[in-house]
Amino acid sequence: MQPLSPDVLAILLPLGILCAALLLFGTGLVWARYRDHKSEENREKLIQTILDLVEPWAGSRTAAWAWYRTYTISALGGLTAEQLIMRGRANDVIAYLTHIRQGGHA
């Protein structure tokens, strides 16, 4: 076998590095994107659930969005529903709204 010329090495070496990088890190990046996408879908479903609970007494979807973004919930640390969801506490907001819907006090 003849040694490879410098020109051939210059072409093959970056391709080899690229292939190695894809093999080592590519699948991890694909998994991370998939995980983040699923997480975003789940967050959107939780937001829609909260808006569905708020809309009947807020009067409209627009008013429900305004409540979601601006109304601080003292029982949950004085944070808005939006802030609570960003902190992973969507189930606390849903439980709070369910409690109110069943006649509980805020």
C-alpha positions as CSV (number, residue, x, y, z in Angstrom):
1,M,0.0,0.0,0.0
2,Q,1.3,3.4,-0.9
3,P,1.5,6.2,1.6
4,L,-1.2,8.8,1.3
5,S,-0.3,12.1,-0.3
6,P,-0.5,15.3,1.8
7,D,-3.5,16.4,-0.3
8,V,-5.4,13.3,0.4
9,L,-4.6,13.5,4.1
10,A,-5.8,17.1,4.2
11,I,-9.2,15.9,2.8
12,L,-9.5,12.8,4.9
13,L,-8.4,14.1,8.3
14,P,-11.2,16.7,8.8
15,L,-13.7,14.2,7.6
16,G,-12.4,11.6,10.0
17,I,-12.6,14.1,12.9
18,L,-16.1,15.1,11.8
19,C,-17.2,11.4,11.7
20,A,-15.7,10.7,15.1
21,A,-17.4,13.8,16.6
22,L,-20.7,12.7,15.2
23,L,-20.3,9.2,16.5
24,L,-19.2,10.5,20.0
25,F,-21.6,13.4,20.4
26,G,-24.2,13.3,17.6
27,T,-26.5,10.8,19.3
28,G,-26.4,12.8,22.5
29,L,-27.3,15.9,20.7
30,V,-30.2,14.2,19.0
31,W,-31.4,12.8,22.3
32,A,-31.1,16.2,24.0
33,R,-33.2,17.9,21.2
34,Y,-35.8,15.1,21.5
35,R,-36.0,15.5,25.3
36,D,-36.3,19.3,25.1
37,H,-39.0,19.0,22.5
38,K,-41.0,16.6,24.6
39,S,-40.5,18.8,27.7
40,E,-41.8,21.8,25.7
41,E,-44.8,19.8,24.5
42,N,-45.6,18.8,28.1
43,R,-45.3,22.4,29.3
44,E,-47.6,23.6,26.6
45,K,-50.2,21.0,27.6
46,L,-50.0,22.1,31.2
47,I,-50.4,25.7,30.3
48,Q,-53.5,24.8,28.2
49,T,-54.9,22.9,31.2
50,I,-54.4,25.9,33.4
51,L,-56.0,28.3,30.9
52,D,-58.9,25.9,30.6
53,L,-59.4,26.0,34.3
54,V,-59.1,29.8,34.5
55,E,-61.1,30.8,31.4
56,P,-64.7,30.2,32.8
57,W,-64.3,32.7,35.6
58,A,-61.9,35.0,33.8
59,G,-64.4,35.5,31.0
60,S,-62.2,35.0,27.9
61,R,-59.0,33.3,26.8
62,T,-57.3,36.7,26.7
63,A,-58.3,37.4,30.3
64,A,-57.1,34.0,31.3
65,W,-53.7,34.7,29.7
66,A,-53.5,38.0,31.5
67,W,-54.2,36.2,34.8
68,Y,-51.7,33.5,34.0
69,R,-48.9,36.1,33.4
70,T,-49.7,38.8,36.0
71,Y,-51.7,37.5,38.9
72,T,-49.6,36.5,41.9
73,I,-50.8,33.6,43.9
74,S,-50.1,34.3,47.6
75,A,-50.8,30.7,48.6
76,L,-48.0,29.6,46.2
77,G,-45.3,32.0,47.4
78,G,-46.5,35.1,45.7
79,L,-45.5,33.9,42.2
80,T,-47.5,34.0,39.0
81,A,-48.7,30.8,37.3
82,E,-46.2,31.5,34.6
83,Q,-43.3,31.8,37.1
84,L,-44.5,28.6,38.9
85,I,-44.6,26.6,35.6
86,M,-41.1,27.8,34.7
87,R,-39.9,26.4,38.1
88,G,-41.6,23.1,37.5
89,R,-44.6,23.6,39.8
90,A,-47.4,23.4,37.3
91,N,-49.1,20.7,39.3
92,D,-49.2,23.0,42.3
93,V,-51.0,25.6,40.1
94,I,-53.5,23.0,38.9
95,A,-54.2,21.8,42.4
96,Y,-54.7,25.4,43.6
97,L,-57.2,26.1,40.8
98,T,-59.0,22.8,41.3
99,H,-59.3,23.6,45.0
100,I,-60.8,27.0,44.2
101,R,-63.1,25.5,41.5
102,Q,-64.5,23.1,44.2
103,G,-65.4,26.0,46.4
104,G,-62.2,26.4,48.4
105,H,-60.7,29.7,49.4
106,A,-57.8,31.3,47.6
